[in-house]
Amino acid sequence: MSLIQSVKMVLAPPHPAGRPFLYGGAAVAVIGGLLVGKWLFWPGLLFVLFCLYFFRDPERVPPPRPDVLIAPADGRVVLVSPAVPPAELGLGEAARWRVAIFLSVLDVHVNRAPADGVVTRISYRPGKFLNASLDKASEENERNALAMRLPDGRDIAVVQIAGLIARRILCHVREGDRLGAGERFGIIRFGSRTDLYLPEGVRPLVAPGQLMIGGETVIADLSLPRPAAVAAGSAQDSTPGIG
């Protein structure tokens, strides 16, 4: 990423979800500066600057290809392994490849659609607030799961998972909504994880440790030949090359 691109991302306008925090911090800074004193002004100003950075919402340009899945979030890939999608989505009990992206407090936290498709089901489930980088966070943490049907009839799932300090998952789409690749559908406040479940038989092209750019990084190629479905028993092997 060039210096200019980095500056543009840092100075990107904030997501609307950040407005209450920005207004609150600004109010504290103003009250501190005019009525109370610098001991209140500086914390208020620093909080506003942090919120401007955390809630930044840069524009993204998806690849001009309809046959790929792109990253639903910024962050680092922490897991690439076969897993069964959340039961509440009704996508069956067959294991499929799951790519888990951990979002640190420094990452852009806006979630984006991995491909063109229709939202067929949305299900919120309360839960714990474990470290989102842990495998068990997929099952035990608070989450909001979306199932999407691609134009070719195949299904994918995107799961917003709360993290250690995340306390609010926001999703502003509804069942039946049609999304375009890279289109914003929600945000998670203050550290989290986003899981993407690929269509059955589709292999990921990424590996643990890779950095993702939400709305741009290609995670899977839907046009590649489909191997046999992943067996649930192979979940311990997290390399993209197995099938």
N, C-alpha and C positions, 0 to 999 in steps of 0.2 A: 504494500500500500504506500503510495507516495505521500510526501509531507502535506501537500494541498488536500488530498483526500482525507488524511487523518484530521486536519484542522476542520474540514467541513463536517466530519462526523461528530467531533467534539462540540462544535457550535450549532449542531442541528436543533431545530425547534423542539420543545418538549412535547411529549404525548399528553393529550387532555387529562389522562389519569393523574398527572403530576400537579395539576393546577391547585387543588386544595393544599398540598404541601408547600408549594411555592408561595401562595397567598399567605399562608400561616407564617412561614418564615419571614416573609417581607414585613408582615405586621409586627412581628417581634422586633425586627431590626429597626423599623421606624419608631416604635414606642421606646425602644432602648436609646435610640439616637436623640429623640426629642424630649423624652420625659424622665427616663430612668438613669441611663449612663452607658458607657462603652462596654461594661461587663455584660450587658444584655445585647447591645448592638452587634458585636462581633460574632457571637454564637449564631444569632439570627441570620447574619449575612453569610456565614460559612454554610449554614444549613441550606440557604437558597442556592448557593453555588453548587453544593452537592446534589441537590434535587435537579438542577438544570442539567448536570452531567448524567445522573442516573436515568432520568426520564427522556433523554434525548431520543429523537425518532427520525433517523436519517432516511432519505429516500434510497431505495434499492432497485437495481435493474435485473430482473430474472433473465436467465438464459433464453434466447429465442427458440426454444425447442419444446414441443408439447409432450415429448416422450421421456422426460426426466423428472425425478423428484428432487426438490431442493430443500435446503436446511430450513426448518421452521423457526429457528432461533439462532442468535449469536452464541458463541461459547466454545468449550472444548469437549470433544467426544470422550466420554468416560466408559462407555460400554457399547460393544457391538456383539450381540449374541441372540440366539433364537429364544423367543418367549411367546407365550400366549397373550393376545390382547386382553385388556380389561373385560371381564365377563359382562359388565353392564352395557357394553356396546353391541353385544349379540353377534360378534364376528366369528363365532365358533371356537373350538378348543384345539385347533391345529396350531402348532408353533410356526411362527414366521420370524423373519429377521427384525430385530429391534435395534435402533440407533439412539442412544441416550446422550443428550447434550447438556452439560452442566454450565449454568450461567452464574459467574461470580458477580459480586456487587459492582464490578467495574464494566461488565458487559451491557450492551443494549438489551433491554428486557422485553421488547415488543415481539409478539409471536406472529408468524406469517404462514399462509397456506403453502404446503409443499408442492401443490400442483393445481391445475384447474379441476374443479369438481363441485359436487353438491353435498352439503352437510346433511347426513341422514340421521344422525343421532348425537345428542349432547347429554352427558351425564356427570353431575357433580357428586363427589363423595368426600365427606369430612374425614380427617385422619390426624396423624401425628406430624411433627415438624422435625424429622431427623435430618441429618446432613444429606443433602440432595445428591451427593456424589456416590452414596452407598447404593448397592443393588437393591436392597430391601425397601428403599424409598419408593420404588414403583408400586409396591403393594401396600405399604403402611402409611405413607404420607397423604395429606390432603391433596386431592387431585380433581382436575376437570378434564374429561375425556371427550374427544370428538371423533366420530366416524365420518369419513368422506368417501363418496363414490366417484371414481374417475370416469371420464368420458367413454372409456372402453369397457366399463362395467365392473372393473375390479375395485376392491375396497382397501383403504388405508385408515390408519388411526393416528391421531396426534393427541398426546396427553400432557397437559400442563400440571406440573407437580410442585407443590410448595417446598421450600427448603428450610434450613435451620433458622433463618431470621425472616423468611417470607411469611406474611400473614394475610395476603389478599391475592386471590387469583381473579382476574377480570377477563370475561369473554363476552364480546358484544355482537356475536352472531347468533342466529337461531336455526333450528332444524328446518330444512328446506331452502336455506340461503345458498346461492351459487357464488363460489369464490374463484377468483383468478389466481394463478400462481404468483406468490409473493405478496398477496393482499393481506393486510393486517386483520387479525381476528381477535386479538386480546393482548394482555400484558400481565406479568407477574411482578409484584412489588418486592424488591430487596432480596435478591438471591434465590435461585430456583433451578429447576431442571425441566427439559422438554424431551419427551420420548416420541420417536416416530416409528410406527410399525408398518413395514413395507407390505405390498401385496404378496400373497403366497407364491413361493417359487422365485421371487426377485431377490438378488443378492446386493448388498451394499457395496459401494466403491470407496468407502472411507474406513479408517482404522482408529482405535483409541489413541488419544493424544493429539489428533488433528484439530485445528481451529476452524470453526464454521462461521460463515457470514450469512445471517438469516436472509432468506429471499434471493440468494445468489449462488451459494456453494452447492454443487451437484452431489447428491447422496447416492442416487441409484439411477440406472438407465433402464427404462421400461421396455426398450426395444430389443434388448439382448435376449438370446434363447433362454427359455425358462427351464431350469433344472428341476429335479424331483423336489418335492416339499421337504423342508427341514424337519428332522426328527426332534422331538422334544428332548430326548435323552442326550443330544449333542450340545446342550446349552453351555457346558463348561468350556467349549472351544469358541473363543471370541474372535477368531481370525476371519476376515471377509472371504477367504478363499475356499472355505468348506461349503458343501451344499448338500 
